[in-house]
Amino acid sequence: MHDTTARTAAAAPAALATAEIVVGVPSYNHAGTVASVLRAAQAGLGEVFGGQSSLLVSADTGSSDGTREQVRGLRAEIPLLRELGLADGAGGAASPGVETRELRMILELAHAVHARACLVLDASVTSMGADWVERLVRPILDEQFDIVAPCPARHKLDGAIGNGIVYPLTRALYGKRVRQPLGSVFALSGRLVERFLARKVWDIEVSALSADARAVSEAICGEFAVCQAFLGPADHAGSGSSLDLSSILATVLGSVFDEMNHNVSFWQKVRGSEPVRWFGTPVEIAGNPPPVDTHKMWESFRLGCRTLQDVWSVFLPPATLLALKYLARDDATALADDLWARIVYDFALGYRLHVMNRGHLLRALTPLYLGWLAGFAREMAAVPSQDVERRVQQLSMVYEAQKPYLISRWRWPDRFNP
Amino acid sequence: MWEQIKEALYQATHRVLVGVADFLPGLLALVLAVLLASLLGWLLGALVGLILRGLDFDKRLQKWGFVTMAEWSPKNSPTLLLRKIVAWTVVVLGWLVGLTAFGAGVTPQLILHVVESLPNLGTAIVVVLLGVLLARFLCRAVLISAVNMQIQSARLLSLAVKWLVLVFAAAMALDHLRVGGDIVRLGFAILFGGIVLALALAIGLGSKEIVSRSWERQTHAKAEPPDDAFKHL
């Protein structure tokens, strides 16, 4: 656990013993975007919750690109703004996942001021509107929900890791249809903040990429009330750490699989799934989506099938390996949904059993993911967004249908071992 | 004359019988020591096997991430491997004891030499084992990374890395055992230098266009939009 005792005294002003709403912005090398996020949050708080006491908090312990100076420069413009961080010179570790520490600081402050709602925003978003604050906080204050997951508007094929893996997997595991568990912003009730701090949920370093998925699954397993809110488009600026696809997959799935291991007694009892209440109206995104080079993706998949069979054979059953071999050899253009779901489940099991270095295992999924994505993108190229959504729901149902396979393998891994 | 022949025959027979009488106990001791050591080795091996199986050693080893060790010797499980090591160590010790009893003149020097070489041998074995583990780890890491970077010759690249590390570990082990002397060092230097030179020539001559394109891409990276604008997250 990190030492947060060196926190600056500016954190909780003596005059403000309580606050109804705390809006926290954890940042790490986001000098280019942090100001616009803080301004939008200030506007949102002022417009909608003017009468309620609120705090706007920027938390940063490790930036080296002038983010903290940017925030300090906004003090006069935004009177609500407070800073959290290590004292100057204490030095924050510049590592992926450093925002977890900032997140924990924000939750501790929210708990200290007895906040009813704590909204965590993403400092890398360039398109945040003032209405985001209301959309995310209102369900907690007025409807007594405990966590509000965001659903930003996106182009139909964007967020493929969420569409093809994280959403169907979390839905099948935990039985709640939270459409974008990797939404990068979320709002929590006071009692859920208390629970997270008590269970030391954020004491484990996880990347900021998957902090939100962790919050959602922890809330569902704690049987807290979950809902989701439609938001406008969420464009992200490149932050200090630019990751390649296999690193993103490894980071996100590592965290999701860790949660899976952690909550095994919960998800093994869950059957099927139920819808989660929506707030707001869906926002249509303007413009055409960027073109997708499906041929290049499929070639990556075929190269993986030719080259990585030895690696996959450690944890994928022979039937799956055979199916992949045929796919790479024939003129096939897509992975079947049930095959894809079983592959993801097999990777989760391999991760749990530690059959090889976990970084290697997660990175070895990249060609398979590209193969799935190539097929999905080809199929969805000419259809409207609503049909893409229907297709994702169909894939999710296949994940649910294949869940007994996961449970069997989880309980008796030797029975399937190649 | 007859008396002298009788005497010579008698003395020769005596010497042979004395020789055989001197030789037999040593031989019997050697045979007994080897038999006993084999029996003891088998018993100890079986005991180690039982204990390790009881501890579920093979699966534990996998859980601790030592999958590569099992792969290194695929026909033998780690338990079987350890069982054999224990048994053969006891048998070799039995041979040394037997040889000492058999010929007191030569074998103490042999034992002394063996005992003196043991630490170096142990270190060399550890170096080779670590080399094998590292080679397999790096081989897999390079293979996966190269495939993810869509390098067509990913397997070749990973095999090159694997053998480079293996050769390096073997050279270190042999150097430690003082086997081959300068030849090993020289051979390794030539091999390693050759590989580096070959790579340099390959890049310098064969792939100069790729390198220059890559260099240009890096230089103009900020000005050009990225190839893959697709949002995976």
Interface residues (C-beta under 8 A of the other chain):
Chain A: R154 H155 L157 D158 G159 A160 I161 G162 L182 L209 D244 L245 S246 I248 L249 V252 P290 V292 D293 K296 E299 S300 L303 G304 T307 L308 V311 V314 L353 H354 V355 M356 N357 H360 R363 A364 T366 P367
Chain B: Q62 K63 W64 G65 V67 F137 R140 A141 L143 I144 S145 V147 N148 Q150 Q152 A154 R155 D228 A229 F230 K231 H232 L233
